[in-house]
Amino acid sequence: MISSERTPTRVGIMGGTFDPIHHGHLVAASEVADEFGLDEVVFVPTGSQPFKLDRPVTLAEHRYLMAVVATASNPRFGVSRVDIDRPGVTYTIDTLRDLQSEYPDAELFFITGADALGQILSWKDVDELWQLAHFVGVTRPGHRLDTENLPSGEYSLHEIPAMAISSTDCRERVRAGKPVWYLVPDGVVQYIGKHGLYKNPATFHQGPKEVQA
């Protein structure tokens, strides 16, 4: 994270499950930071979200620590506990309200997948979302998104070549005993192995269904 002696004026917020965080996430954050002149990018692992797409999600503390390990070498990157420490359902509007309070003088840029951006009109308090942050949808080259109903000037699309990497593929490789070196940061590979993630059911969150929107 950048020095506390300097107040960031343009802050990127990258929310996600990060299960696990991989190089696609890091490259996307770096590219967007460069494109929009961001002083800092804050990674925000989702809070209690026991099931996503009908699968159990790894315990929030593991996902948070993997993000810390993955971002430690970049002085512009930081990780926030704002979602994992908040009880109840995780909504993007709550994330942005909390981070606006933390960075009251900063311009916020919310970084998300282009597919998620395409569904934003169904998110909670969507009108306020546009007021709190500029949305940046990251996508693979050649991927097309229907933006007809999205308000112009409130969002941007940015192509990221490394977005071909997915957390789903990483999890499946670990379960199959295949290596994930060079797909995720070295420290995350070691963390996954040390804690038996994606193989040991005890590392999953088991509880009532909650979602992010």
LOFIMAR-958035 format. One record per atom (N, C-alpha, C, O): atom name; x, y, z; residue number from 0. Coordinates in steps of 0.001 Angstrom, whole numbers, plus 500000, padded with zeros to 6 digits. Example, Ala and Ser with C-alpha at 12.3 -4.5 7.8 and 13.67 -1.06 7.14 Angstrom:
2
 atomo      u      v      w num
     N 513190 494310 507800   0
    CA 512300 495500 507800   0
     C 513200 496700 507800   0
     O 514236 496681 508465   0
     N 512850 497750 507080   1
    CA 513670 498940 507140   1
     C 512900 500030 507870   1
     O 513409 501138 508039   1
***
This chain:
213
 atomo      u      v      w num
     N 500852 498810 500000   0
    CA 500000 500000 500000   0
     C 500887 501239 500000   0
     O 502006 501210 500512   0
     N 500384 502323 499427   1
    CA 501194 503523 499335   1
     C 501408 504133 500710   1
     O 500684 503820 501655   1
     N 502395 504995 500818   2
    CA 502739 505602 502097   2
     C 501570 506395 502654   2
     O 500861 507083 501919   2
     N 501376 506289 503981   3
    CA 500291 507015 504629   3
     C 500538 508516 504643   3
     O 499632 509288 504955   3
     N 501774 508946 504302   4
    CA 502089 510364 504292   4
     C 501458 511075 503101   4
     O 501346 512301 503089   4
     N 501050 510303 502104   5
    CA 500447 510893 500917   5
     C 499017 510399 500776   5
     O 498773 509193 500787   5
     N 498087 511305 500645   6
    CA 496691 510925 500505   6
     C 496393 510590 499048   6
     O 496569 511443 498178   6
     N 495941 509354 498758   7
    CA 495640 508997 497374   7
     C 494440 509778 496854   7
     O 493470 509993 497581   7
     N 494509 510196 495613   8
    CA 493414 510963 495031   8
     C 492581 510135 494057   8
     O 491432 510476 493778   8
     N 493151 509057 493543   9
    CA 492426 508167 492635   9
     C 492676 506739 493106   9
     O 493796 506233 493029   9
     N 491623 506102 493593  10
    CA 491758 504786 494220  10
     C 490920 503759 493467  10
     O 489720 503952 493267  10
     N 491555 502673 493053  11
    CA 490851 501563 492437  11
     C 490389 500590 493503  11
     O 491098 500341 494478  11
     N 489199 500041 493317  12
    CA 488654 499041 494234  12
     C 488361 497796 493417  12
     O 487525 497824 492514  12
     N 489043 496710 493728  13
    CA 488854 495471 492981  13
     C 488217 494433 493896  13
     O 488896 493799 494705  13
     N 486919 494270 493759  14
    CA 486211 493292 494566  14
     C 486181 491941 493876  14
     O 486212 491860 492648  14
     N 486122 490889 494665  15
    CA 486056 489556 494084  15
     C 486148 488487 495152  15
     O 486503 488762 496298  15
     N 485827 487269 494764  16
    CA 485946 486155 495700  16
     C 487412 485826 495945  16
     O 487797 485481 497062  16
     N 488236 485934 494891  17
    CA 489675 485636 494976  17
     C 489900 484243 495572  17
     O 490543 484088 496610  17
     N 489359 483251 494893  18
    CA 489358 481883 495408  18
     C 489916 480884 494390  18
     O 489169 480051 493876  18
     N 491250 480957 494083  19
    CA 492237 481859 494681  19
     C 492462 483095 493808  19
     O 492011 483148 492664  19
     N 493154 484074 494354  20
    CA 493627 485200 493559  20
     C 494686 484686 492589  20
     O 495489 483829 492956  20
     N 494701 485196 491351  21
    CA 495659 484695 490360  21
     C 496250 485867 489566  21
     O 495896 487028 489774  21
     N 497157 485522 488655  22
    CA 497855 486575 487914  22
     C 496912 487394 487037  22
     O 497198 488556 486751  22
     N 495799 486813 486607  23
    CA 494830 487579 485831  23
     C 494290 488756 486625  23
     O 494151 489859 486096  23
     N 493983 488519 487911  24
    CA 493519 489611 488772  24
     C 494586 490696 488900  24
     O 494294 491888 488801  24
     N 495827 490262 489122  25
    CA 496912 491212 489367  25
     C 497245 492023 488119  25
     O 497475 493230 488199  25
     N 497270 491356 486968  26
    CA 497536 492069 485717  26
     C 496408 493063 485431  26
     O 496666 494193 485016  26
     N 495163 492643 485652  27
    CA 494029 493540 485423  27
     C 494139 494786 486293  27
     O 493940 495902 485813  27
     N 494456 494598 487569  28
    CA 494590 495738 488479  28
     C 495725 496656 488050  28
     O 495590 497879 488089  28
     N 496842 496064 487642  29
    CA 497994 496853 487217  29
     C 497692 497640 485946  29
     O 498051 498812 485833  29
     N 497029 496990 484991  30
    CA 496696 497650 483727  30
     C 495712 498805 483945  30
     O 495878 499885 483377  30
     N 494699 498572 484762  31
    CA 493715 499619 485027  31
     C 494360 500774 485790  31
     O 494067 501940 485527  31
     N 495240 500445 486737  32
    CA 495941 501494 487485  32
     C 496744 502382 486551  32
     O 496777 503602 486711  32
     N 497393 501758 485570  33
    CA 498182 502528 484610  33
     C 497286 503353 483688  33
     O 497565 504522 483425  33
     N 496214 502742 483204  34
    CA 495319 503410 482257  34
     C 494629 504627 482878  34
     O 494444 505644 482211  34
     N 494252 504523 484149  35
    CA 493472 505585 484791  35
     C 494286 506406 485789  35
     O 493739 507255 486494  35
     N 495585 506154 485848  36
    CA 496442 506928 486737  36
     C 496084 506785 488202  36
     O 496053 507772 488936  36
     N 495811 505546 488636  37
    CA 495404 505316 490020  37
     C 496604 505374 490961  37
     O 497687 504884 490641  37
     N 496396 505971 492105  38
    CA 497443 506026 493125  38
     C 497530 504722 493905  38
     O 498594 504359 494406  38
     N 496423 504034 494004  39
    CA 496356 502819 494814  39
     C 495244 501928 494279  39
     O 494240 502422 493767  39
     N 495421 500616 494397  40
    CA 494352 499664 494106  40
     C 494133 498825 495357  40
     O 495058 498189 495862  40
     N 492903 498828 495848  41
    CA 492551 498071 497044  41
     C 491777 496823 496625  41
     O 490708 496925 496023  41
     N 492315 495651 496944  42
    CA 491630 494388 496682  42
     C 490689 494114 497854  42
     O 491087 494207 499015  42
     N 489439 493777 497539  43
    CA 488435 493570 498587  43
     C 487824 492176 498440  43
     O 486873 492003 497679  43
     N 488355 491176 499156  44
    CA 487744 489847 499112  44
     C 486316 489908 499652  44
     O 486056 490579 500651  44
     N 485395 489212 498994  45
    CA 484004 489197 499440  45
     C 483898 488569 500819  45
     O 484721 487739 501205  45
     N 482877 488977 501550  46
    CA 482667 488462 502892  46
     C 482028 487094 502878  46
     O 482264 486295 501972  46
     N 481212 486826 503891  47
    CA 480568 485520 504019  47
     C 479733 485246 502780  47
     O 478701 485878 502554  47
     N 480189 484307 501994  48
    CA 479532 483989 500730  48
     C 479652 482477 500542  48
     O 480373 482014 499658  48
     N 478934 481697 501385  49
    CA 479157 480262 501441  49
     C 479016 479546 500112  49
     O 479729 478573 499867  49
     N 478129 479992 499255  50
    CA 477957 479298 497991  50
     C 477925 480291 496839  50
     O 477186 481275 496864  50
     N 478732 480014 495844  51
    CA 478765 480826 494640  51
     C 478667 479863 493475  51
     O 479509 478981 493307  51
     N 477634 480041 492675  52
    CA 477405 479123 491555  52
     C 477334 477685 492057  52
     O 477898 476774 491453  52
     N 476618 477496 493193  53
    CA 476371 476168 493759  53
     C 477635 475444 494187  53
     O 477679 474214 494158  53
     N 478642 476168 494576  54
    CA 479839 475521 495120  54
     C 480213 476195 496427  54
     O 479962 477387 496605  54
     N 480817 475434 497355  55
    CA 481279 476063 498593  55
     C 482455 476980 498312  55
     O 483250 476721 497409  55
     N 482565 478036 499073  56
    CA 483637 479013 498919  56
     C 484614 478862 500078  56
     O 484205 478631 501215  56
     N 485902 478992 499788  57
    CA 486933 478876 500808  57
     C 486735 479928 501897  57
     O 486282 481040 501623  57
     N 487074 479571 503125  58
    CA 486937 480489 504252  58
     C 487514 481863 503921  58
     O 488567 481968 503292  58
     N 486820 482905 504347  59
    CA 487208 484277 504013  59
     C 488622 484608 504471  59
     O 489345 485311 503765  59
     N 489028 484122 505629  60
    CA 490354 484451 506143  60
     C 491447 483903 505233  60
     O 492460 484568 505016  60
     N 491254 482693 504697  61
    CA 492222 482129 503746  61
     C 492291 482993 502491  61
     O 493381 483289 502001  61
     N 491129 483399 501968  62
    CA 491107 484188 500740  62
     C 491741 485564 500959  62
     O 492424 486093 500082  62
     N 491504 486129 502136  63
    CA 492121 487413 502483  63
     C 493640 487281 502546  63
     O 494358 488104 501979  63
     N 494130 486254 503231  64
    CA 495575 486093 503395  64
     C 496259 485788 502065  64
     O 497382 486238 501834  64
     N 495596 485027 501183  65
    CA 496178 484787 499859  65
     C 496307 486099 499093  65
     O 497298 486317 498396  65
     N 495307 486977 499220  66
    CA 495379 488282 498553  66
     C 496512 489127 499124  66
     O 497191 489835 498380  66
     N 496721 489060 500436  67
    CA 497825 489796 501067  67
     C 499159 489301 500533  67
     O 500030 490098 500184  67
     N 499318 487975 500471  68
    CA 500562 487389 499960  68
     C 500791 487813 498509  68
     O 501902 488186 498131  68
     N 499732 487752 497703  69
    CA 499854 488019 496266  69
     C 500201 489468 495956  69
     O 500868 489744 494959  69
     N 499761 490389 496791  70
    CA 499927 491819 496494  70
     C 501092 492466 497236  70
     O 501373 493647 497033  70
     N 501767 491711 498087  71
    CA 502767 492292 498996  71
     C 503907 493004 498275  71
     O 504462 493966 498806  71
     N 504265 492549 497080  72
    CA 505437 493112 496402  72
     C 505139 494381 495612  72
     O 506064 495020 495111  72
     N 503869 494759 495491  73
    CA 503508 495954 494722  73
     C 503106 497078 495676  73
     O 502090 496957 496361  73
     N 503871 498164 495740  74
    CA 503569 499238 496701  74
     C 502257 499960 496435  74
     O 501753 500663 497311  74
     N 501690 499797 495233  75
    CA 500413 500452 494935  75
     C 499216 499577 495287  75
     O 498073 500027 495212  75
     N 499474 498321 495673  76
    CA 498385 497399 495980  76
     C 498181 497283 497486  76
     O 499143 497315 498254  76
     N 496940 497151 497897  77
    CA 496602 496892 499289  77
     C 495409 495955 499341  77
     O 494768 495713 498319  77
     N 495105 495428 500507  78
    CA 493975 494516 500688  78
     C 493137 495013 501861  78
     O 493675 495363 502911  78
     N 491833 495041 501681  79
    CA 490926 495529 502717  79
     C 490090 494388 503291  79
     O 489693 493470 502573  79
     N 489831 494460 504593  80
    CA 488967 493500 505276  80
     C 487525 494012 505364  80
     O 486698 493409 506049  80
     N 487224 495097 504691  81
    CA 485947 495773 504892  81
     C 484756 494849 504655  81
     O 483754 494951 505363  81
     N 484843 493951 503676  82
    CA 483724 493047 503404  82
     C 483725 491828 504310  82
     O 482670 491405 504783  82
     N 484908 491256 504559  83
    CA 484923 490018 505347  83
     C 484642 490282 506826  83
     O 484249 489367 507550  83
     N 484838 491511 507277  84
    CA 484544 491841 508671  84
     C 483118 492349 508869  84
     O 482684 492527 510007  84
     N 482385 492585 507782  85
    CA 481012 493066 507885  85
     C 480065 491867 507944  85
     O 480106 491016 507055  85
     N 479214 491777 508968  86
    CA 478295 490638 509047  86
     C 477194 490728 507994  86
     O 476858 491813 507519  86
     N 476649 489586 507643  87
    CA 475513 489556 506736  87
     C 475897 489489 505273  87
     O 477049 489236 504921  87
     N 474906 489721 504430  88
    CA 475070 489630 502987  88
     C 476000 490732 502481  88
     O 475953 491865 502960  88
     N 476843 490387 501511  89
    CA 477778 491344 500930  89
     C 477158 492018 499710  89
     O 476802 491349 498740  89
     N 477029 493336 499760  90
    CA 476551 494114 498619  90
     C 477616 495138 498230  90
     O 478281 495711 499094  90
     N 477770 495361 496942  91
    CA 478763 496316 496458  91
     C 478506 497719 496998  91
     O 479450 498459 497273  91
     N 477241 498088 497153  92
    CA 476929 499422 497653  92
     C 477514 499632 499045  92
     O 477973 500729 499363  92
     N 477501 498587 499880  93
    CA 478071 498700 501224  93
     C 479587 498855 501156  93
     O 480179 499626 501911  93
     N 480208 498106 500237  94
    CA 481653 498209 500046  94
     C 482043 499637 499680  94
     O 482971 500204 500256  94
     N 481329 500209 498719  95
    CA 481671 501551 498256  95
     C 481391 502614 499317  95
     O 482163 503562 499462  95
     N 480306 502463 500048  96
    CA 480026 503432 501113  96
     C 481132 503413 502166  96
     O 481598 504460 502614  96
     N 481543 502205 502552  97
    CA 482583 502083 503580  97
     C 483917 502646 503096  97
     O 484613 503338 503839  97
     N 484268 502346 501848  98
    CA 485558 502813 501343  98
     C 485537 504307 501029  98
     O 486571 504972 501094  98
     N 484371 504831 500691  99
    CA 484278 506283 500522  99
     C 484545 506985 501851  99
     O 485163 508049 501885  99
     N 484076 506384 502943 100
    CA 484342 506947 504269 100
     C 485824 506870 504607 100
     O 486368 507753 505269 100
     N 486475 505793 504142 101
    CA 487901 505617 504410 101
     C 488755 506545 503548 101
     O 489815 507001 503976 101
     N 488279 506822 502321 102
    CA 488998 507708 501393 102
     C 488070 508859 500993 102
     O 487652 508933 499838 102
     N 487743 509751 501919 103
    CA 486714 510771 501650 103
     C 487070 511763 500551 103
     O 486177 512353 499944 103
     N 488347 511954 500288 104
    CA 488754 512943 499288 104
     C 489201 512313 497972 104
     O 489686 513010 497081 104
     N 489038 511002 497849 105
    CA 489528 510296 496663 105
     C 488415 510055 495649 105
     O 487238 509960 495998 105
     N 488816 509960 494394 106
    CA 487918 509535 493323 106
     C 488044 508021 493221 106
     O 489145 507500 493049 106
     N 486916 507309 493326 107
    CA 486935 505853 493367 107
     C 486636 505253 491994 107
     O 485788 505745 491250 107
     N 487355 504181 491683 108
    CA 487158 503423 490446 108
     C 486917 501969 490840 108
     O 487803 501318 491393 108
     N 485722 501461 490557 109
    CA 485402 500079 490924 109
     C 485711 499168 489742 109
     O 485126 499306 488668 109
     N 486636 498238 489951 110
    CA 487108 497345 488890 110
     C 486385 496016 489012 110
     O 486404 495392 490073 110
     N 485748 495579 487937 111
    CA 484995 494333 487975 111
     C 485034 493675 486609 111
     O 485469 494289 485634 111
     N 484586 492440 486529 112
    CA 484507 491760 485248 112
     C 483438 492396 484374 112
     O 482425 492886 484874 112
     N 483665 492386 483075 113
    CA 482701 493012 482168 113
     C 481338 492337 482250 113
     O 480311 493004 482136 113
     N 481318 491013 482446 114
    CA 480038 490311 482552 114
     C 479255 490796 483772 114
     O 478038 490969 483710 114
     N 479965 491013 484881 115
    CA 479305 491537 486083 115
     C 478785 492947 485835 115
     O 477699 493304 486289 115
     N 479565 493745 485111 116
    CA 479136 495102 484785 116
     C 477841 495078 483982 116
     O 476985 495947 484141 116
     N 477708 494076 483121 117
    CA 476505 493965 482314 117
     C 475252 493682 483125 117
     O 474138 493876 482639 117
     N 475431 493218 484376 118
    CA 474293 492906 485243 118
     C 474052 493982 486304 118
     O 473195 493818 487172 118
     N 474798 495068 486237 119
    CA 474795 496046 487329 119
     C 473435 496695 487557 119
     O 473149 497138 488669 119
     N 472599 496761 486538 120
    CA 471300 497409 486709 120
     C 470412 496660 487690 120
     O 469428 497213 488181 120
     N 470753 495394 487983 121
    CA 469978 494613 488949 121
     C 470575 494684 490355 121
     O 470029 494090 491284 121
     N 471686 495404 490522 122
    CA 472352 495473 491822 122
     C 471609 496416 492763 122
     O 470873 497300 492325 122
     N 471812 496217 494042 123
    CA 471167 497027 495069 123
     C 471615 498492 494970 123
     O 472805 498779 494847 123
     N 470644 499411 495024 124
    CA 470907 500860 495028 124
     C 471805 501284 493867 124
     O 472783 502007 494059 124
     N 471464 500829 492666 125
    CA 472328 501059 491508 125
     C 472526 502545 491214 125
     O 473609 502943 490785 125
     N 471511 503364 491434 126
    CA 471662 504797 491149 126
     C 472740 505429 492022 126
     O 473470 506312 491573 126
     N 472836 504978 493257 127
    CA 473871 505503 494147 127
     C 475243 504969 493765 127
     O 476252 505647 493960 127
     N 475287 503746 493219 128
    CA 476571 503178 492794 128
     C 477271 504098 491805 128
     O 478469 504352 491922 128
     N 476511 504599 490823 129
    CA 477109 505473 489810 129
     C 477664 506746 490436 129
     O 478634 507316 489936 129
     N 477053 507192 491527 130
    CA 477501 508421 492187 130
     C 478775 508205 493000 130
     O 479570 509127 493178 130
     N 478961 506979 493492 131
    CA 480090 506701 494379 131
     C 481378 506375 493641 131
     O 482466 506627 494158 131
     N 481269 505812 492425 132
    CA 482488 505367 491737 132
     C 482281 505324 490235 132
     O 481159 505217 489741 132
     N 483393 505409 489528 133
    CA 483400 505134 488087 133
     C 483680 503645 487942 133
     O 484612 503132 488563 133
     N 482896 502947 487139 134
    CA 483031 501496 487009 134
     C 483889 501148 485798 134
     O 483695 501682 484706 134
     N 484837 500245 486012 135
    CA 485724 499785 484951 135
     C 485500 498288 484764 135
     O 485795 497497 485659 135
     N 484983 497905 483611 136
    CA 484767 496496 483307 136
     C 485948 495939 482533 136
     O 486250 496409 481437 136
     N 486615 494945 483094 137
    CA 487761 494335 482418 137
     C 487294 493086 481685 137
     O 486459 492332 482184 137
     N 487846 492880 480495 138
    CA 487391 491783 479655 138
     C 488526 491256 478804 138
     O 489556 491908 478639 138
     N 488323 490073 478271 139
    CA 489296 489478 477356 139
     C 489185 490151 475993 139
     O 488107 490614 475622 139
     N 490292 490214 475237 140
    CA 490240 490789 473888 140
     C 489204 490074 473027 140
     O 489154 488844 473005 140
     N 488388 490833 472328 141
    CA 487392 490253 471439 141
     C 486066 489944 472098 141
     O 485090 489649 471409 141
     N 486010 490006 473428 142
    CA 484760 489725 474138 142
     C 483809 490905 473970 142
     O 484196 492051 474197 142
     N 482576 490634 473577 143
    CA 481609 491703 473341 143
     C 480609 491767 474486 143
     O 480197 490734 475014 143
     N 480221 492969 474867 144
    CA 479286 493177 475965 144
     C 478197 494137 475519 144
     O 478474 495170 474909 144
     N 476961 493787 475829 145
    CA 475832 494654 475506 145
     C 475746 495766 476557 145
     O 475390 495522 477710 145
     N 476074 496970 476141 146
    CA 476072 498106 477072 146
     C 474964 499107 476747 146
     O 474991 500245 477214 146
     N 474002 498679 475953 147
    CA 472978 499602 475461 147
     C 472236 500314 476594 147
     O 471904 501493 476479 147
     N 471975 499587 477698 148
    CA 471175 500166 478775 148
     C 472009 500817 479875 148
     O 471455 501339 480843 148
     N 473328 500791 479737 149
    CA 474182 501386 480761 149
     C 474365 502879 480491 149
     O 474489 503282 479335 149
     N 474382 503693 481526 150
    CA 474510 505146 481339 150
     C 475893 505529 480835 150
     O 476899 505172 481448 150
     N 475949 506244 479738 151
    CA 477236 506644 479177 151
     C 477962 507584 480130 151
     O 477344 508395 480820 151
     N 479279 507459 480153 152
    CA 480091 508306 481007 152
     C 480284 507780 482408 152
     O 481108 508306 483156 152
     N 479530 506738 482786 153
    CA 479628 506208 484147 153
     C 480505 504960 484224 153
     O 480789 504465 485315 153
     N 480930 504456 483073 154
    CA 481714 503223 483063 154
     C 482703 503256 481908 154
     O 482567 504047 480975 154
     N 483702 502381 481990 155
    CA 484675 502189 480910 155
     C 484908 500696 480756 155
     O 484731 499938 481710 155
     N 485302 500268 479564 156
    CA 485689 498881 479318 156
     C 487167 498845 478985 156
     O 487674 499714 478276 156
     N 487858 497832 479501 157
    CA 489299 497742 479290 157
     C 489674 496288 479034 157
     O 489385 495415 479853 157
     N 490323 496026 477891 158
    CA 490718 494661 477539 158
     C 492008 494269 478253 158
     O 492975 495030 478278 158
     N 492007 493062 478834 159
    CA 493164 492544 479563 159
     C 493519 491174 478996 159
     O 492755 490229 479194 159
     N 494647 491024 478296 160
    CA 495006 489723 477699 160
     C 495065 488583 478700 160
     O 494657 487470 478370 160
     N 495563 488820 479926 161
    CA 495753 487743 480901 161
     C 494451 487267 481531 161
     O 494479 486354 482357 161
     N 493301 487859 481167 162
    CA 492043 487464 481782 162
     C 491626 486051 481416 162
     O 490619 485561 481928 162
     N 492372 485377 480543 163
    CA 492054 483996 480192 163
     C 492245 483061 481378 163
     O 491672 481971 481395 163
     N 493038 483460 482372 164
    CA 493218 482664 483581 164
     C 491952 482771 484425 164
     O 491372 483851 484533 164
     N 491513 481649 485031 165
    CA 490333 481699 485886 165
     C 490588 480985 487201 165
     O 491362 480030 487262 165
     N 489927 481456 488258 166
    CA 490033 480808 489562 166
     C 489465 479398 489511 166
     O 489973 478498 490181 166
     N 488410 479199 488715 167
    CA 487819 477861 488587 167
     C 488846 476868 488071 167
     O 488983 475778 488626 167
     N 489572 477229 487012 168
    CA 490602 476342 486468 168
     C 491684 476063 487502 168
     O 492163 474934 487610 168
     N 492070 477079 488258 169
    CA 493104 476891 489284 169
     C 492641 475900 490340 169
     O 493403 475019 490738 169
     N 491406 476033 490798 170
    CA 490881 475102 491808 170
     C 490840 473681 491274 170
     O 491218 472738 491969 170
     N 490380 473528 490035 171
    CA 490274 472189 489456 171
     C 491643 471547 489281 171
     O 491789 470338 489464 171
     N 492634 472335 488933 172
    CA 493988 471804 488792 172
     C 494522 471329 490142 172
     O 495148 470272 490230 172
     N 494276 472108 491188 173
    CA 494741 471704 492519 173
     C 494071 470399 492936 173
     O 494737 469496 493442 173
     N 492763 470293 492730 174
    CA 492046 469067 493096 174
     C 492577 467862 492334 174
     O 492626 466752 492864 174
     N 492974 468090 491081 175
    CA 493474 466993 490244 175
     C 494951 466704 490483 175
     O 495521 465815 489850 175
     N 495573 467451 491392 176
    CA 496984 467242 491676 176
     C 497912 467830 490637 176
     O 499078 467445 490555 176
     N 497404 468770 489833 177
    CA 498221 469406 488799 177
     C 498790 470728 489320 177
     O 498198 471344 490206 177
     N 499923 471169 488785 178
    CA 500552 472395 489286 178
     C 499799 473656 488863 178
     O 499167 473699 487808 178
     N 499884 474673 489710 179
    CA 499328 475981 489359 179
     C 500421 477051 489379 179
     O 500134 478247 489423 179
     N 501686 476599 489345 180
    CA 502792 477547 489227 180
     C 502593 478417 487984 180
     O 502187 477920 486934 180
     N 502877 479701 488105 181
    CA 502807 480695 487031 181
     C 501370 481084 486670 181
     O 501155 481998 485874 181
     N 500387 480387 487259 182
    CA 498999 480827 487126 182
     C 498629 481728 488300 182
     O 497889 482700 488148 182
     N 499162 481384 489477 183
    CA 498973 482204 490675 183
     C 500354 482563 491215 183
     O 501322 481871 490898 183
     N 500480 483608 492012 184
    CA 501786 483990 492559 184
     C 502416 482863 493377 184
     O 501711 482054 493979 184
     N 503745 482819 493392 185
    CA 504458 481742 494077 185
     C 504015 481595 495530 185
     O 503799 480479 496004 185
     N 503880 482713 496237 186
    CA 503479 482650 497637 186
     C 502100 482047 497822 186
     O 501845 481382 498826 186
     N 501203 482271 496860 187
    CA 499858 481706 496933 187
     C 499901 480204 496677 187
     O 499166 479450 497314 187
     N 500754 479760 495749 188
    CA 500933 478320 495521 188
     C 501331 477645 496831 188
     O 500778 476608 497196 188
     N 502285 478234 497530 189
    CA 502763 477666 498786 189
     C 501686 477715 499869 189
     O 501568 476787 500669 189
     N 500907 478786 499897 190
    CA 499833 478910 500888 190
     C 498776 477833 500653 190
     O 498304 477206 501601 190
     N 498406 477619 499395 191
    CA 497412 476594 499057 191
     C 497886 475226 499523 191
     O 497122 474469 500122 191
     N 499151 474909 499246 192
    CA 499692 473617 499646 192
     C 499764 473457 501154 192
     O 499433 472396 501683 192
     N 500190 474493 501845 193
    CA 500343 474433 503303 193
     C 499018 474179 504002 193
     O 498966 473437 504983 193
     N 497941 474790 503504 194
    CA 496646 474698 504175 194
     C 495700 473685 503526 194
     O 494557 473542 503958 194
     N 496166 472988 502500 195
    CA 495330 471971 501864 195
     C 494080 472529 501222 195
     O 493048 471859 501193 195
     N 494153 473743 500706 196
    CA 492966 474360 500110 196
     C 492522 473611 498855 196
     O 493337 473077 498103 196
     N 491201 473587 498654 197
    CA 490545 472973 497492 197
     C 490569 471450 497530 197
     O 490106 470800 496593 197
     N 491099 470882 498596 198
    CA 491067 469429 498793 198
     C 490401 469070 500117 198
     O 489703 468061 500215 198
     N 490620 469897 501131 199
    CA 490120 469635 502478 199
     C 488804 470370 502708 199
     O 488790 471601 502700 199
     N 487681 469645 502917 200
    CA 486382 470305 503123 200
     C 486373 471271 504300 200
     O 485548 472184 504338 200
     N 487274 471086 505263 201
    CA 487303 471964 506439 201
     C 487710 473387 506084 201
     O 487502 474306 506876 201
     N 488290 473579 504899 202
    CA 488721 474925 504499 202
     C 487613 475703 503801 202
     O 487807 476858 503423 202
     N 486431 475064 503626 203
    CA 485309 475751 502998 203
     C 484403 476355 504060 203
     O 484321 475855 505181 203
     N 483725 477434 503694 204
    CA 482732 478049 504579 204
     C 481433 477288 504414 204
     O 480959 477115 503291 204
     N 480852 476834 505504 205
    CA 479572 476147 505463 205
     C 478573 476968 506260 205
     O 478752 477166 507462 205
     N 477534 477443 505613 206
    CA 476570 478284 506314 206
     C 475441 478665 505392 206
     O 475354 478134 504285 206
     N 474564 479575 505811 207
    CA 473432 479985 504981 207
     C 473899 480702 503735 207
     O 474943 481353 503744 207
     N 473138 480589 502668 208
    CA 473510 481163 501382 208
     C 473484 482679 501426 208
     O 472529 483281 501916 208
     N 474553 483297 500905 209
    CA 474628 484742 500790 209
     C 475245 485073 499447 209
     O 476001 484272 498897 209
     N 474936 486233 498917 210
    CA 475393 486582 497579 210
     C 475981 487973 497563 210
     O 475781 488765 498484 210
     N 476722 488261 496481 211
    CA 477213 489626 496266 211
     C 476482 490226 495088 211
     O 476299 489569 494063 211
     N 476071 491452 495224 212
    CA 475430 492151 494112 212
     C 475622 493643 494290 212
     O 475159 494428 493462 212
***
